[in-house]
Amino acid sequence: MRISVVAGGSWPNQRQKLVLQACVCDGRLAVESWEEFYAINQLEELDYASFQHLPLAHWNLRRVGYDHPAMGILKGIRRRAWYENQKKFLQLAADLAVMDDGSSPLLLLKGGALALSTYQDAGLRQMADFDFACEPRLTQQMLDRLEASGWARTTRSPRTLDEGYMRYRHAIGLEQEGRSTLDVHWHLLFRCCSEKLDAEMWAQTEELNLHGRRLRVLRPTAQLLHTLEHGVAYSDAPPIRWVADAMSIIRHGGVDWTRLAEIAERYSLVLQVREGLHYLRDGFGAAIPEEVLSRLDAADVSAGERAEFARLMDPWVDQGMLDSFRAVCFRYERARKADGAPARPGDFGSFLQHHWKLDRKSDVLPHLFGWLGRRLRGARVTEG
């Protein structure tokens, strides 16, 4: 079996959709999708993202009572994934001794949380890293402890995180040789750095025990929102993991669909949530109440949210200068309005500095004029 690298995108390609249907669908659709997927080249070559889902395909095909000559191969891949995940979780428990000083709970996010809470066993969801959230006031202390124990930042950031960085960025990545990488979050969503939304999502958490260490994970409604906000977007890697994650959350049960729609409307996340839910229902048979989809279809969506979503799904979309800048302004206004924060002099400049990942606020105007110059010359740019 050769593992290949394929381009990313905004949605799974047809072959990736087949393996996902084998992973998450019921009855004949799961079986027919697997047979069509397998017939392409009998697993002689796979992209890495599809390969990572073979343990879940094995579990689901067994669940629907299907047998196939490749099931032995899938079982071996699944057992190996379970073993690798167990090693990662044991190491994570040791790392928690450094991260957790007992002053505040740690919130496990994304793959690690899903593997332990919504998937049927910890080998069904493979992981390359672990994501945590802590209270913003404790972020600097946690980073200092991790760096003192040998971790190094992979995200360019000031040594001491300033107010602007904490307000407009959401996380910092770290690495240490021989370990899974860590991402430390203080805002839970990438595109809506809102203290009010963070508090609302923290209130939707529950406790989980990992080898004697207490953690928190998001409950299903907040977990699904988090998955859709991070997943429904263009990605350099094949964008398929979020589909299996979202279907696992839905199958696990407990989603408050009315609350999910309310949050999406209140924080201007309608398009990501709506398009993601339609994709899950239409392509994978997700049991999503029709009244929720109808509500999101009828929701008022601003021009700014539409402009942001267009660039989110295609960073190279040929937007006019007005729509491009409207998308940037919308992201700034979304979190500010959600938190009821007044617009202070210099705030927008600070936002642009961190949105464009510049070292100093004084770099904003030169960068902006350069961006305008490239647009006027007809160059396609991805900023925004």
C-alpha positions as CSV (number, residue, x, y, z in Angstrom):
1,M,0.0,0.0,0.0
2,R,1.5,3.3,-1.1
3,I,0.5,6.5,0.7
4,S,0.3,9.5,-1.6
5,V,0.0,13.2,-1.0
6,V,-3.0,14.9,-2.7
7,A,-4.0,18.5,-2.9
8,G,-6.4,20.0,-0.3
9,G,-9.6,21.8,-1.1
10,S,-12.9,23.0,0.4
11,W,-14.8,19.8,0.2
12,P,-13.8,16.1,-0.1
13,N,-13.2,14.8,-3.6
14,Q,-15.3,12.0,-5.0
15,R,-12.9,9.2,-3.8
16,Q,-12.6,10.7,-0.4
17,K,-16.4,11.0,-0.2
18,L,-16.7,7.3,-0.9
19,V,-14.4,6.3,2.0
20,L,-16.3,8.7,4.2
21,Q,-19.6,7.1,3.3
22,A,-18.1,3.7,4.1
23,C,-17.1,5.1,7.5
24,V,-20.2,6.8,8.6
25,C,-23.3,5.8,6.6
26,D,-25.8,3.0,7.3
27,G,-26.7,-0.1,5.4
28,R,-26.3,-0.4,1.6
29,L,-24.8,3.0,1.1
30,A,-21.9,2.2,3.4
31,V,-21.4,-1.2,1.6
32,E,-21.8,0.1,-2.0
33,S,-19.5,3.1,-1.2
34,W,-16.8,0.8,0.1
35,E,-17.0,-1.6,-2.9
36,E,-16.7,1.3,-5.3
37,F,-13.8,2.8,-3.3
38,Y,-12.0,-0.5,-3.1
39,A,-12.5,-1.3,-6.8
40,I,-10.5,1.8,-7.8
41,N,-7.1,0.2,-7.1
42,Q,-7.7,-2.4,-4.3
43,L,-6.0,-0.2,-1.7
44,E,-2.7,-0.3,-3.7
45,E,-2.5,3.5,-3.3
46,L,-4.3,5.9,-1.0
47,D,-4.0,9.5,0.0
48,Y,-3.0,9.9,3.7
49,A,-6.2,11.4,4.8
50,S,-8.2,8.5,3.4
51,F,-5.8,6.0,5.0
52,Q,-6.3,7.6,8.4
53,H,-10.1,6.7,8.1
54,L,-9.6,3.0,7.4
55,P,-10.0,2.1,11.1
56,L,-13.3,3.8,11.1
57,A,-14.3,2.1,7.9
58,H,-13.5,-1.3,9.5
59,W,-15.7,-0.5,12.5
60,N,-18.6,0.8,10.5
61,L,-18.6,-2.1,7.9
62,R,-18.6,-4.6,10.8
63,R,-21.5,-2.6,12.4
64,V,-23.6,-3.0,9.3
65,G,-22.8,-6.7,9.1
66,Y,-20.6,-6.6,6.0
67,D,-17.6,-8.8,5.3
68,H,-15.0,-8.3,2.6
69,P,-11.6,-9.9,1.7
70,A,-9.9,-6.6,2.8
71,M,-11.4,-6.7,6.3
72,G,-8.3,-8.4,7.7
73,I,-6.1,-5.6,6.4
74,L,-8.5,-3.0,7.8
75,K,-8.5,-4.8,11.2
76,G,-4.7,-4.7,11.3
77,I,-4.6,-1.0,10.5
78,R,-7.2,-0.3,13.2
79,R,-5.3,-2.2,15.8
80,R,-2.1,-0.3,14.9
81,A,-4.0,3.0,15.2
82,W,-5.4,2.0,18.6
83,Y,-1.9,1.2,19.8
84,E,-0.4,4.4,18.5
85,N,-3.2,6.4,20.1
86,Q,-2.7,4.7,23.5
87,K,1.0,5.7,23.4
88,K,0.0,9.3,22.6
89,F,-2.6,9.4,25.4
90,L,-0.1,8.0,28.0
91,Q,2.4,10.7,26.9
92,L,-0.3,13.3,27.1
93,A,-1.1,12.3,30.7
94,A,2.6,12.9,31.6
95,D,2.6,16.3,29.8
96,L,-0.5,17.3,31.7
97,A,1.6,17.2,34.9
98,V,3.5,20.2,33.4
99,M,0.5,22.0,31.9
100,D,-1.9,21.6,34.8
101,D,-1.1,23.4,38.1
102,G,-4.6,22.8,39.5
103,S,-5.5,26.5,39.3
104,S,-8.0,26.1,36.4
105,P,-9.5,23.3,34.4
106,L,-8.0,22.3,31.0
107,L,-10.3,21.8,28.1
108,L,-9.3,19.1,25.6
109,L,-10.3,20.0,22.0
110,K,-10.6,18.4,18.6
111,G,-9.3,15.0,17.9
112,G,-8.2,14.0,21.4
113,A,-11.5,15.0,22.9
114,L,-13.5,13.3,20.2
115,A,-11.5,10.1,20.4
116,L,-12.2,9.8,24.1
117,S,-15.8,11.0,24.1
118,T,-17.8,10.4,20.9
119,Y,-16.0,7.7,18.9
120,Q,-16.7,4.0,19.9
121,D,-13.0,3.4,20.7
122,A,-9.9,5.4,20.9
123,G,-8.4,3.8,17.8
124,L,-11.0,5.2,15.4
125,R,-9.8,8.8,15.4
126,Q,-6.1,9.2,14.5
127,M,-4.4,12.4,15.7
128,A,-1.3,14.3,14.8
129,D,-1.5,16.8,17.7
130,F,-3.4,17.7,20.8
131,D,-5.3,20.9,21.3
132,F,-6.1,22.4,24.7
133,A,-7.9,25.5,25.9
134,C,-7.2,27.3,29.2
135,E,-8.4,30.6,30.7
136,P,-6.8,33.6,29.0
137,R,-5.4,34.9,32.2
138,L,-3.4,31.6,32.6
139,T,-2.1,31.3,29.0
140,Q,1.2,33.0,29.7
141,Q,1.9,30.9,32.7
142,M,1.2,27.7,30.8
143,L,3.4,28.7,27.9
144,D,6.2,29.5,30.4
145,R,5.9,26.1,32.1
146,L,5.9,24.2,28.8
147,E,8.9,26.2,27.4
148,A,10.8,25.6,30.6
149,S,10.2,21.8,30.2
150,G,11.6,21.8,26.6
151,W,8.7,22.8,24.4
152,A,9.3,25.4,21.7
153,R,6.8,27.6,20.0
154,T,6.0,27.0,16.3
155,T,3.8,30.1,16.1
156,R,5.5,33.4,15.7
157,S,4.5,35.4,18.7
158,P,5.8,37.9,21.2
159,R,7.6,36.3,24.2
160,T,5.2,38.0,26.5
161,L,1.7,37.9,24.9
162,D,0.3,41.5,24.8
163,E,-3.3,42.6,24.9
164,G,-3.7,42.8,21.1
165,Y,-2.3,39.3,20.5
166,M,-4.6,37.8,23.2
167,R,-7.6,39.6,21.8
168,Y,-7.2,38.9,18.1
169,R,-5.4,35.6,17.9
170,H,-6.7,32.3,19.3
171,A,-3.9,29.8,19.8
172,I,-0.2,29.1,19.8
173,G,1.5,25.9,18.6
174,L,4.4,24.1,20.3
175,E,6.6,21.2,19.5
176,Q,9.1,18.9,21.3
177,E,11.2,16.2,19.6
178,G,9.6,12.8,19.9
179,R,6.2,14.2,21.1
180,S,2.9,15.0,19.4
181,T,2.6,18.8,18.9
182,L,0.5,20.9,21.2
183,D,-1.8,23.8,20.4
184,V,-2.7,26.0,23.4
185,H,-5.9,28.0,22.8
186,W,-7.4,30.8,24.8
187,H,-10.2,31.5,22.3
188,L,-12.1,28.4,21.2
189,L,-13.0,29.5,17.7
190,F,-10.5,30.7,15.1
191,R,-12.8,33.2,13.3
192,C,-14.7,34.5,16.3
193,C,-12.4,35.5,19.1
194,S,-15.1,36.4,21.5
195,E,-14.9,36.2,25.3
196,K,-18.7,36.0,25.4
197,L,-18.8,33.0,23.1
198,D,-15.9,31.4,24.9
199,A,-17.8,31.6,28.2
200,E,-20.9,30.2,26.6
201,M,-18.9,27.2,25.2
202,W,-17.0,26.6,28.5
203,A,-20.4,26.4,30.1
204,Q,-21.2,23.5,27.8
205,T,-18.4,21.2,29.0
206,E,-18.2,18.0,31.0
207,E,-15.4,16.2,32.9
208,L,-13.3,13.3,31.5
209,N,-10.6,11.3,33.2
210,L,-7.4,10.4,31.3
211,H,-5.1,8.1,33.2
212,G,-6.0,9.8,36.5
213,R,-5.9,13.3,35.1
214,R,-9.1,15.3,35.1
215,L,-9.9,17.2,31.9
216,R,-12.9,18.8,30.4
217,V,-14.4,18.3,26.9
218,L,-17.1,20.1,25.0
219,R,-20.6,18.6,25.1
220,P,-22.2,17.6,21.8
221,T,-23.8,21.0,20.8
222,A,-20.6,23.0,21.4
223,Q,-18.5,20.2,20.0
224,L,-20.4,20.2,16.7
225,L,-20.2,24.0,16.4
226,H,-16.4,23.8,17.0
227,T,-16.1,21.0,14.4
228,L,-18.1,22.9,11.8
229,E,-16.3,26.2,12.4
230,H,-12.9,24.6,12.0
231,G,-13.8,22.2,9.3
232,V,-16.0,24.0,6.7
233,A,-13.2,25.9,5.1
234,Y,-10.5,25.5,2.5
235,S,-7.6,23.4,3.8
236,D,-4.2,22.6,2.3
237,A,-4.8,19.1,3.6
238,P,-7.7,17.1,2.2
239,P,-10.8,18.4,4.2
240,I,-12.3,15.1,5.2
241,R,-11.7,14.7,8.9
242,W,-14.4,17.1,10.0
243,V,-17.1,15.1,8.2
244,A,-16.3,11.9,10.2
245,D,-16.0,13.9,13.4
246,A,-19.4,15.7,12.9
247,M,-21.1,12.5,12.0
248,S,-19.7,10.8,15.1
249,I,-21.0,13.7,17.3
250,I,-24.5,13.5,15.7
251,R,-24.6,9.7,16.0
252,H,-23.5,10.0,19.7
253,G,-26.6,12.1,20.4
254,G,-27.3,15.0,22.6
255,V,-27.1,17.9,20.1
256,D,-29.5,20.7,21.0
257,W,-30.3,21.8,17.4
258,T,-32.2,24.9,18.4
259,R,-29.4,26.1,20.5
260,L,-26.9,25.4,17.7
261,A,-28.9,27.5,15.3
262,E,-29.3,30.3,17.8
263,I,-25.5,30.5,18.4
264,A,-24.8,30.4,14.7
265,E,-27.2,33.4,14.2
266,R,-26.0,35.4,17.2
267,Y,-22.3,35.1,16.3
268,S,-22.7,35.4,12.5
269,L,-21.5,31.8,11.8
270,V,-24.6,30.9,9.8
271,L,-22.9,30.1,6.5
272,Q,-20.4,27.7,7.9
273,V,-22.9,25.9,10.0
274,R,-25.6,25.9,7.4
275,E,-23.5,24.7,4.5
276,G,-21.8,22.1,6.7
277,L,-25.1,20.6,7.9
278,H,-26.6,20.5,4.4
279,Y,-23.5,18.7,3.2
280,L,-23.8,16.1,6.0
281,R,-27.5,15.5,5.4
282,D,-27.3,15.4,1.6
283,G,-24.1,13.3,1.3
284,F,-24.2,11.1,4.4
285,G,-27.8,11.0,5.6
286,A,-27.2,12.9,8.8
287,A,-30.3,13.1,11.0
288,I,-30.7,16.9,11.1
289,P,-34.1,18.3,11.9
290,E,-35.6,19.9,8.8
291,E,-36.8,22.9,10.8
292,V,-33.2,23.7,11.8
293,L,-32.1,23.7,8.2
294,S,-35.1,25.8,7.2
295,R,-34.3,28.3,10.0
296,L,-30.7,28.6,8.9
297,D,-31.7,28.9,5.2
298,A,-34.0,31.8,6.1
299,A,-31.5,33.5,8.5
300,D,-30.3,37.0,7.7
301,V,-26.8,36.9,6.4
302,S,-24.8,40.2,6.0
303,A,-22.7,41.1,3.0
304,G,-19.7,40.9,5.3
305,E,-20.4,37.4,6.3
306,R,-20.9,36.4,2.7
307,A,-17.7,38.0,1.6
308,E,-15.8,36.3,4.4
309,F,-17.3,32.9,3.6
310,A,-16.5,33.2,-0.1
311,R,-12.8,33.8,0.7
312,L,-12.9,31.2,3.5
313,M,-13.9,28.5,1.0
314,D,-11.6,29.8,-1.8
315,P,-8.6,31.9,-0.7
316,W,-8.0,32.7,-4.4
317,V,-11.5,33.8,-5.2
318,D,-11.5,36.8,-7.5
319,Q,-13.2,39.3,-5.2
320,G,-13.2,43.0,-5.8
321,M,-11.3,45.2,-3.4
322,L,-14.4,46.2,-1.6
323,D,-15.5,42.6,-0.9
324,S,-12.0,41.6,0.1
325,F,-11.7,44.4,2.7
326,R,-15.3,44.0,3.7
327,A,-14.5,40.4,4.7
328,V,-11.6,41.6,6.9
329,C,-13.7,44.3,8.6
330,F,-16.5,41.8,9.2
331,R,-14.2,39.5,11.2
332,Y,-13.1,42.5,13.4
333,E,-16.7,43.6,13.9
334,R,-18.1,40.2,14.6
335,A,-16.2,39.6,17.9
336,R,-16.3,43.3,19.0
337,K,-20.1,43.4,18.7
338,A,-20.6,40.0,20.2
339,D,-18.7,41.1,23.3
340,G,-20.4,44.6,23.4
341,A,-16.9,46.2,23.3
342,P,-16.6,49.9,22.3
343,A,-14.5,50.7,19.3
344,R,-11.4,52.3,20.8
345,P,-8.8,54.3,18.8
346,G,-6.2,52.0,17.5
347,D,-8.2,48.8,17.9
348,F,-8.7,48.2,14.2
349,G,-5.0,48.7,13.5
350,S,-4.1,46.2,16.2
351,F,-6.6,43.8,14.7
352,L,-5.0,44.2,11.2
353,Q,-1.5,43.7,12.7
354,H,-2.4,40.3,14.1
355,H,-4.8,39.3,11.3
356,W,-1.9,39.9,8.8
357,K,0.6,38.4,11.3
358,L,2.8,41.5,11.3
359,D,5.5,42.2,13.9
360,R,4.4,45.8,14.7
361,K,1.4,48.0,14.4
362,S,3.5,50.4,12.4
363,D,3.8,47.7,9.7
364,V,0.0,47.8,9.0
365,L,0.0,50.9,6.6
366,P,2.9,49.7,4.5
367,H,1.3,46.3,4.2
368,L,-2.1,47.8,3.4
369,F,-0.7,50.0,0.7
370,G,1.2,47.0,-0.8
371,W,-2.0,45.0,-0.8
372,L,-3.9,47.8,-2.5
373,G,-1.1,48.2,-5.1
374,R,-1.2,44.5,-5.9
375,R,-4.9,44.6,-6.3
376,L,-4.8,47.6,-8.6
377,R,-2.2,45.8,-10.8
378,G,-4.6,42.9,-11.1
379,A,-2.6,40.4,-8.9
380,R,-4.6,37.7,-7.1
381,V,-3.9,37.9,-3.4
382,T,-5.0,35.6,-0.5
383,E,-5.0,38.1,2.3
384,G,-8.4,38.6,4.0
